[in-house]
């Protein structure tokens, strides 16, 4: 039967044959799409004109333009085909609660963030099931709770003062580079521990650099591709693991307990899984690396933007933050403590506003494990099908003009009464994410950035040498393009 049909086809003139094939292919495509839509119910609008690869190309230029054009065309919920996948966006405080409030059984992180496994290591975070992960995050939450954070402030201060003591009376620096170096120093003291800071900082910082350099846009799709960067990453991961395992062994042998996150992870025990055993060395190293990754670029980028916005224009906000420092010095003396940092509302709001305008994590993602319904602010209901990557975006949500007045301008006072624009609706402000997986290090980050900027405000004035920068969309975590500033030493 098949043979006969093929013979008949072969007898047809070529143009007729090609035409016939095209008609059949077109009909098949229409049928597949129509039945797919039926199968999916009323799924969100898809950018039909964009072929698979087209979405990817637009995306590779930075997701901002793609989100802007799709949002103006379709509203808060839409789907973009990305290579062989579909990414459905839920943008703004009306649609994004579906993202932030969903249980892990409905919207999972594992599928979309598992590219981190070669970096963080096996047996932790995205390499384990949800029950184990939530226990491991409990260890992290304990290590970062307020009573512990208080003890980290003197270390932040010491590192910042020593670092800036090496600056001259005046000079020109790239702030992003400065904070990149300083944040790994503070992290080494408070997260990795005294041993690393005192005797092997340079080696660990170099290894961390190689590990970080091995995480590139290509690694998201192909984390195990045998590239030179990935090989260096794997070697750095193994070397870091050896270093930390020997530190852990020495601490266990000596019985000495330190005040740092490493110690908190060593002392952690599972409650609901693994028969209540303690963390293994491999898990401790993996969690520590995951924390370094979560906090390093995000904090250094936010420190940089905070400074750049404060010193831009007529320096209105730099002067206001200086005034605030004068006030706390008059009240409490020159010490920088946990309680003093908690009084710095102006500086706090400047950091918050820098993070609103320039959140380093532009897209947050999950994987839809089951279909779910979402209703837009104008009453349209869609069913997002199982298997979609679901994304929301701090950068996009933070610029919505109906949520934030004059959304493109730097106005730290928007967070204070009577405006309090971030509180008008849940999930309006998502620089630290929110809901079930909100950032566990937000308080740590605020304390660290406030300490560093307090030291700077008390000792230097700044001016921009270059134009105010654009974001650099080529990186994984988005920061400003290199920008030079001039510092001048003075005492407040
Ligand atoms: C300005 C600095 C920071 C920013 C902007 C930031 C931002 C974020 C965001 C947006 C998320 C949510 C990710 C998602 O929903 O997929 C997140 C999660 C997380 N962050 Fe941060 N972060 C910062 C600093 C830190 C620091 C310093 C630490 C630790 C020392 C940290 C630890 C974590 C952890 C453990 C999670 C995962 C929480 C979970 O999945 O349940 N972050 N962060």
Boltz pocket constraint, residues with backbone or C-beta under 6 A from the ligand:
constraints:
  - pocket:
      binder: B
      contacts: [[A, 137], [A, 140], [A, 144], [A, 291], [A, 294], [A, 295], [A, 296], [A, 298], [A, 299], [A, 302], [A, 355], [A, 360], [A, 361], [A, 364], [A, 365], [A, 430], [A, 431], [A, 432], [A, 433], [A, 434], [A, 436], [A, 437], [A, 438], [A, 439], [A, 440], [A, 441], [A, 442], [A, 444], [A, 445]]
      max_distance: 6.0
